[in-house]
Amino acid sequence: MLTDARLPFDELESALRAAAEPTRLRILALLTEAELTVSDLIEILRQSQPRISRHLRLLAEAGLLERYREGSWAFFRLADQPGAADMMRALVARLDPADAVIARDRERLAEVRAERAAAAQAYFRAHAEEWDRIRKLHVPDAAVEAAIRAALSERPFRSLLDLGTGTGRMIEMFGADIERGLGIDLSHDMLRLARARLDRAGLRHCTVRQGDIYNLALPRDSFDVVIIHQVLHFLDDGGKAIREAARVLRPQGRLLVVDFAPHDLEFLREEFAHRRLGFAAEIVTQWLVGAGLEAVSHRMLPPEPGGKIAVSLWLARDPRVLIANAGQEVA
C-alpha cells in the first residue's frame, strides 16, 4: 500500500525518474533488505564501480538513499525520512520475489551476508578468550539483560538508539518490539559483528553505523529510548557522552546507563583499555541530572560467587511533556 504522504510535484517526478531504470530499481530492492557498500553492490549486480557509483549518486540526489561513511567505506540504505523513500518501499514491495532478476539478486545478497557472517565469526573466535575472561568477572549476561528489560518495561517504545553498540546485542534484544533501531560504534570490527547479528535476526528495520558518541550526527528529539551499555568505562568524559545522549531523547524519552560498579581490577585498565574502574552510583546520577534529565532509579546487581564486579543500572527520563492540544513542549 502506498504511503499517505503527499509529495510536491518536483519531488515525486525526481523520485520516479531516478527509479525508472533497471539497475537503480534493483538497487532499491536490495536496499530494502540490507544496508550495503559499493563493493557489495558490485559483487551482487556484477557491474563496474563507476557505474554503480553513478546510480547511487542519482538515487541519493533524488532523496531515496542515505549514505554513511565509516573510514574508507560508505554504506547505503533507503532514506529514513518520510516522503519519496516511503513510496519507493511500497512500490518495491509489489515486485514479484520469484522474478528471475530479483531472485538472483537476492541469492547473491545472501552470499554477501554469508561472507560478512563468516568474517564476523572469525573475529569473534580470535577474541573469544578475552571476552570470556571479562564475562567471568561480573554478573552473567542473562541477569543483566533481564534487569535491562525490567528497567524499560514501564511502557513500550518505538525507537531505540544504542550508543557503543558493540556486537549489537541491545538492538537484537528489542528489535522485534520496535519500529526503528540504530546502533552507533566507533569500531569497524564491532560494527561488522553487529551487522552479522542483525542480519541473522532478520531485523531489516534496525541498522548500525560508525559515529562519535560525543558528537552524534542525529537531530535533537530523535529517539524514545537511548541505551549506553558497558561503554562509559572506556571514555575520558562520561558526562559529555550522557549530555549528547540526552540531546537526542524525545520528551518523556528514557536513557538507560549500564556499567560496572567500582572495582579494583587494574589489569582491565592495562590490558583492555578501561579508562575507569567502575562508577559510584552518585557520579552517574550527577551526570544524568546535569544533562537536564530526571533520575528515576538506580539498581546494582551483585556478582555471582567467584565473580568480582557488580553491575549498576541507572534509568533517567526527559522531563519535558507534550501538550497534545497545543502541540507545544513545556518543561
Secondary structure, DSSP 8 states (H G I E B T S, - for coil): --------HHHHHHHHHHH-SHHHHHHHHHHTT--EEHHHHHHHHT--HHHHHHHHHHHHHTTSEEEEEETTEEEEEE--SSSHHHHHHHHHTTS-TTSHHHHHHHHHHHHHHHHHHHHHHHHHHHHHHHHHHHHTTBS-HHHHHHHHHHHTTTS--SEEEEET-TTSHHHHHHGGG-SEEEEEES-HHHHHHHHHHHHHHT-TTEEEEE-BTTB-SS-SS-EEEEEEES-GGG-S-HHHHHHHHHHTEEEEEEEEEEEE-----HHHHHHH--SSS---HHHHHHHHHHTT-EEEEEEEE---TT--B-EEEEEEE---EEETTTTEEE-
